[in-house]
Amino acid sequence: QVLVRESGGGSVQAGGSLRLSCVVSGLPGTMYRLAWFRQTSGKLREGIASIASDGRTVYADSVKGRFTISKDASTNTFYLQMNSLDSEDEAMYYCARRGGSGSYYYAPSLQAGDYSLWGRGAQVKVAS
């Protein structure tokens, strides 16, 4: 069974930190890209951080220097460390993945159309 599941959401004071986790299971292949997106009511889903299977990363300007995406390949778990949170970061956060079993290289991407599997989301609230 294919599973992409986020955890670690919650409430935090402005200036605080949270770490989101994304577990990916049931998917073969070692070539992939994974990303974190976020969405608030009435707005488009925003790609904020992405990592490729070789560790290359890209970040949106809105989170660069504050958020870090990482992976633990041994457990198929991906993380988003979020520091210096403010009210603009309050959103539903989604993990997304695209990959395959061949040798095609999936470069990191912040475009939602480049992903085929999505988790259900984790809510992050920031209290000022």
C-alpha positions in Angstrom: 0.0 0.0 0.0 1.3 3.4 -1.0 1.4 5.8 1.9 2.5 9.4 2.2 1.8 10.7 5.7 2.7 13.9 7.5 3.1 14.4 11.2 4.4 17.0 13.6 2.0 19.8 13.1 0.7 21.9 16.0 0.6 25.3 17.6 3.7 27.4 18.4 4.4 30.9 19.6 5.8 33.4 17.1 9.6 33.0 16.9 9.4 29.3 17.8 10.2 26.2 15.9 8.5 23.0 14.7 9.6 20.0 12.8 7.3 18.2 10.4 7.9 14.6 9.3 6.7 12.8 6.2 6.9 9.0 6.0 6.8 7.5 2.5 6.1 3.8 2.2 5.1 1.2 -0.4 7.0 2.9 -3.2 9.9 1.3 -5.1 12.8 3.1 -6.6 15.7 5.2 -5.4 15.2 8.2 -7.8 12.7 10.7 -6.5 11.9 14.3 -5.6 10.0 15.2 -2.5 8.7 18.6 -1.5 6.8 20.4 1.2 3.9 22.7 0.2 1.6 24.9 2.2 -1.8 26.3 1.7 -4.1 28.8 3.5 -7.7 29.4 2.8 -8.3 31.2 -0.5 -4.7 30.9 -1.7 -2.9 28.6 -4.1 -0.8 25.8 -2.8 2.8 27.2 -2.4 5.9 25.0 -2.8 8.4 26.0 -0.1 11.1 23.3 0.0 12.2 20.4 -2.2 14.8 17.7 -2.0 16.0 15.2 -4.6 17.3 11.7 -4.1 20.9 13.0 -4.4 20.3 15.6 -1.6 20.0 18.7 -3.8 17.6 21.2 -2.4 15.6 24.3 -3.4 13.7 26.7 -1.2 11.1 29.4 -1.7 12.4 32.9 -0.9 9.7 33.1 1.8 11.4 30.4 3.9 15.0 30.5 2.8 17.3 30.7 5.8 14.6 29.7 8.3 13.4 26.3 7.0 15.5 23.2 6.3 14.4 20.1 4.4 16.2 16.8 5.0 15.8 13.1 4.6 16.6 9.9 6.3 16.8 7.4 3.5 17.1 4.4 5.8 13.6 5.0 7.1 12.1 6.8 4.1 11.3 9.7 6.3 11.6 13.4 5.3 11.7 16.4 7.5 11.0 20.1 7.4 12.6 22.0 10.3 10.9 25.3 10.7 12.5 28.1 12.7 11.6 31.7 13.5 8.0 31.0 12.7 5.6 33.9 12.3 2.0 34.4 11.5 2.7 34.2 7.7 3.7 30.6 8.2 0.4 29.5 9.6 -1.0 27.1 7.0 -1.8 23.5 6.2 1.5 21.8 5.2 1.6 19.0 2.7 4.2 16.5 1.7 4.4 15.4 -1.9 6.5 12.9 -3.9 7.3 11.9 -7.4 9.6 9.1 -8.3 10.3 6.0 -10.2 12.2 2.7 -10.4 14.4 3.7 -13.4 17.5 5.9 -13.6 15.7 9.1 -14.5 16.9 12.0 -12.3 14.1 14.0 -10.6 15.5 17.4 -9.9 14.0 19.2 -6.9 11.0 21.3 -7.8 8.5 23.7 -6.1 5.9 23.2 -8.8 2.8 21.2 -7.7 2.4 19.8 -11.1 5.7 17.9 -10.8 4.3 15.7 -8.0 1.9 12.7 -8.2 1.5 11.6 -4.6 0.3 13.8 -1.8 -0.3 13.4 1.9 -3.3 14.7 3.7 -1.6 17.6 5.4 -0.6 18.8 8.8 -1.8 22.0 10.4 0.6 24.5 11.7 -0.7 27.4 13.8 1.5 30.3 15.0 0.3 32.5 17.9 1.5 36.0 18.0 
